[in-house]
Every structure is written in structure tokens, then in C-alpha cells.
Amino acid sequence: MKKWLCLILLCFIPIKVFAVSLDGATSVILMDMDTTRVLLSKNVHTVRSVASISKIMTT
């Protein structure tokens, strides 16, 4: 009975879920900002040039 109640309650708890596609990405890092834990990384040590502020603001 407790298992069913927990399962039903989990259906109503909002959870943040994001879909990430790495097909066209050269380098990516995804971090949990609360724990600062790296969740996903790809070529994080490659030196890249900084994107312009207009690109960051529009995407």
C-alpha cells in the first residue's frame, strides 16, 4: 500500500527535465548549480574563443 501511495505522489511532484542533443556541439558542459556537480561533459578542456554577448542574449 505504501509503495502505491509513493508512486502516485511521485506523479504529481514537478521535476525539471531537459533534453540535450550533442550532435552538432563541439564542446559541452552541464552542471547542477546547487551542488556544482558536472552532470555531462564533452571536450571541456579544449580552448575555445568566447562567444559575443549578442549571441548569448539571443539564443
DAGIZI-V241168 format. One line per field, one symbol per residue. burial: + if it has 24 or more other ideal C-beta (glycine too) atoms within 12 Angstrom, else -. A space follows every 50 residues. Layout:
burial = ???
This chain:
burial = -------------------------------------------------- ---------
